[in-house]
Amino acid sequence: MWLKLFFLLLYFLVLFVLARFFEAIVWYETGIFATQLVDPVALSFKKLKTILECRGLGYSGLPEKKDVRELVEKSGDLMEGELYSALKEEEASESISSTNFSGEMHFYELVEDTKDGIWLVQVIANDRSPLVGKIHWEKMVKKVSRFGIRTGTFNCSSDPRYCRRRGWVRSTLIMSVPQTSTSKGKVMLKEYSGRKIEVEHIFKWITAHAASRIKTIYNAEHLKEEWNKSDQYWVKIYLFANLDQPPAFFSALSIKFTGRVEFIFVNVENWDNKSYMTDIGVYNMPSYILRTPEGIYRYGNHTGEFISLQAMDSFLRSLQPEVNDLFVLSLVLVNLMAWMDLFITQGATIKRFVVLISTLGTYNSLLIISWLPVLGFLQLPYLDSFYEYSLKLLRYSNTTTLASWVRADWMFYSSHPALFLSTYLGHGLLIDYFEKKRRRNNNDEVNANNLEWLSSLWDWYTSYLFHPIASFQNFPVESDWDEDPDLFLERLAFPDLWLHPLIPTDYIKNLPMWRFKCLGVQSEEEMSEGSQDIENDSDSESTDTFSSEKEVFEDKQSIVHNSPGRASHCDAEACSCANKYCQTSPYERKGRSYGSYNANEDMEPDWLAWPADMLHCTECVVCLENFENGCLLMGLPCGHVFHQNCIVMWLAGGRHCCPVCRWPSYKKKQPYAQHQPLSNDVPS
């Protein structure tokens, strides 16, 4: 995860440097920057109208270029970046889709239940033609969509009862606007009553209703009172301009940020005394002033702060974000980080996509789960101070020059999605190249075969799903899970798996091993020397045994568990029938109980050398031979003891259980509290 986060931060750094590189290229070729001011006098009449349309100012009554230019100057300074964005948006001939409502519930869900937006709906009455023709309606949709106004068409033939209840007996236009200034307030529907069915007149009607929700100041005394008033709004944005009404983008933003930011329009058209504006720091007209508890910020003096809807929307979102904004941002970052797995993972193509899907599911699930307690905590009244300090920190950090560069880059790459995706793909391919090179230098084997990787994945999945993971670390250890019946129930659900065990054999090397000793057979020096060599001998013998487990099992197919009628023999060095301690044959020992030995013999086993949890015995039930002095023994978790070679061949053959009691050889068992001596043991 940290590696993917590092690569994601590196990618953002590459985007930042690439944006500065593009700016340098534009400056080298044209000699201008995006923040450089443009003189409206040098622009054509068509470009001036494009700027006014993007800002949301009507120019229908202004036939001359001079009047249009003055209106542009009154609405705010024009920068090269804003001009480029406006011309690019005008050239884009993308058709904006409009919603077709299917009935009352659909209309209520999208229009009346939307509390922070504007809807323009054309109602078509039964057996009537629409109020606005198809061509003019498409122009209207394209014009209002620039300001976040959504459009739709409601045909009364789909739900005539609802139209009669609403009183829509003729075709008309309906606009929905939030009724109150609080967030998620009520919505009111307004019907167009104008006589002229033209795009400019309808747009003027829309902007007039939207501007009526903005607080307007007409004199200095009212401005002084409003400036010194403290109310529920921590962030206020003032527009000082010589206009009849604020631009449409300013009115649209006031609805979008209802309850978060207060928008105030100061009309200075007929002011005689402007001294108070100088006192509060307003020297130029027009001016966009942001007032926060931390101070005054003049919008438009930094990179990317254009007089447009998109630029001011990103600026205000960074200062006063909603919880939904933070969630969407975290969702984008998490998914970008998860997609890095497609390039970091090496091997087969199918493996890359399987890992990618797994990572996407894991990261998104963790993100949603982590957001649930956050939403609960934010609703607690005790966290109001924490919320205020968090917003204060955001306002401090997002009014810096670096933050303005980041916002400008965000708008640039969001308007050029192909460039964003291509740079992300290039960054991922570079990560893939260096990751391959690193693994090649480390001699890491990477499986590039799809079928082979799928086969290994299936083997791992079946082994993990149907079988326990056998591992004996720190054996023996007491556990409360020793009597867990999950294994038995698991096997009953898949009875065929009894015949095809897939239990790994790595636990065998952790089983206890020691040498069988008899008292009085060796001197103390020999026994001390022998004890020093036990570990080396056992390691070498166990290593040779594991390397040839499969071959030994195939060659020793004649070994049968508890077969008294068939004679079997172990390795001559490991065990022998000519033991000085016991010379009886297997047929003579058939009647004995397990663990018995002859008390009349001269030699006695050294039980002190045995592990405390092992049962005392003198013969191996696998080969039916007695233990010889010095032979290597191995014990199972159940406590039964066998020749090391015999029990290894038994376990390597797939029979992972004790030959005596059938206890699983990979499953821990509670150690015996105390071993009682056998009835015929001779006390030492």
Protein Blocks (a to p, Z undefined) as FASTA:
>chain_A
ZZmmmmmmmmmmmmmmmmmmmmmmmmmmnopafklccdfklpcfklmmmmmmmnopafkl
mmbfklmmmmmmmnoccdfklmmmmmmmmmpccdcdddddfbfklmmmmmmmpcbbccdd
ddddehiacfbdfklmmmmmmmmmmnopacddddfklmmmlmmmnopabccddddddfbf
cehiacdddddfbfbdcfklmmmmmmmmmmmmpccdfbfklmmmmmmpccfblbdcdddd
ddfbdcfklmmmmmmmgokaccddddfklcfblmlmmmnopabdcddddddfkbccdehi
aghiacbfklmmmmmmmmmccfklmmmmmmmmmmmmmmmmmmmpgcjfklmmmmmmmmmm
mmmmmmmmmmmmmmmmmmpmklmmmmmmmmmmmmmmmmcfklmmmmmmmmmmmmmmmlmm
mmmmmmmmmmmmmmmmmmmmnopacdfbfklmmmmmmmmmmmmmmpccdddehiacddfk
lmpcklmmmmmmmmmlmmmccbdfklmmmpccdddddehkacfklmmmmmmmmmmmmmmm
mmmmmmmmmmmmmmmmmpcghiakbccdddfklpcfkbfkbmcdfklmmmpcehiacfkb
mbdcdfklpcfkbccdfbdfklopacdehiacdddfkopacdfklmmmmmmnopacdfkl
opafkbccdddfbdcddfkbccZZ
